[in-house]
Amino acid sequence: MAHLTARRPQNIDGDIYVDGSCIDCDTCRWMAPDIFTRADGQSAVFHQPETEAERLAALQAVLPQSLKDGAFFDSEEGGFTHLLSAL
């Protein structure tokens, strides 16, 4: 899982964020361009999901990275367990 202490300052406030372990693979930006952007050489969240469709897109976009290096955290919705059940 991502670490809150490693949360990138380029993210806007909210439960979904990218931490410093991002390898800039572009997966999240490609899959959810309305949520993720590139900032200072890594991905960052510039828009928190407001609808279920946006939330699902964001969760699907971070799933590959969550499994690999934990670039996602969702404190209010149950974290990784919620991520898997949302898909």
N, C-alpha and C positions, 0 to 999 in steps of 0.2 A: 504494500500500500504506500501511497504517497505520505510524506511527512509534512505536517502543518508547519513545522519550523523551517522547512525548505521551500515553502510556498514562494513562488516568484512574485516580486512586487509588481510586475507588469499585468498580473491578473486583476480584474475588477473584483470587488467584494462579492462573496457568495460561496455556496457550498462546493461548486465544481471549480477546480483549479488545476493548474499545471505546476509541478514542483521542479526543482533544479536538476532532476535526473532525466529530463527531456533530452532526447538525442536528435531532435529536429528532423524526424523522419517524414513529416508532413501528413501522416495518416489522419490525425484528428482534423487538420485544416481542410483536407480533401473531402472527408466524410461529413463534416459539420461546419462549413465555412461561415455560417451565421453565428457561430458560437466561438470558434477559435481563430486566432490570427497569429502571425509571426511577429515577435518583438525581441529585438536584441539577440538574434541568433537562436531562439527557441520558441516553442509555441506558448501561447497565453490565452486565457479566456477574456474576451472583450465584451461578451454579452451572456448573461446568465439566462438559461432557458426559462421561458414564461408560459409555455404551453406543454402539454404532454408530448406532442409531436417533436418539439424542440428538445425536450428532456430525453426522449428516446434516442434521437439523433446524436445527442452529446454522449449518452451512455454507450451507444454502439460505436462511436468514434474512439472512445478511450478504452474499450474492452481489450483490443490487442495489446495496448501498452500497459494496462492494468495487470494483465496476465504476465507480461514480460518484466516490466520495471516499476510499475506502480505510479503512473503519472496522474492518478485520479484519487480524489477523496470526496466523500459525500456524507458528512457527519449527521445531518438531520434525517436522512432516509435509510440509515442502516448500512452504509458503506458498501463493501464488495458484495455482500450477500444480497443487498437490494439491487445492485447492478446486475447480477446474474438473473435474479427473478424478474427484472424488468424486461429482459430480452425474451 
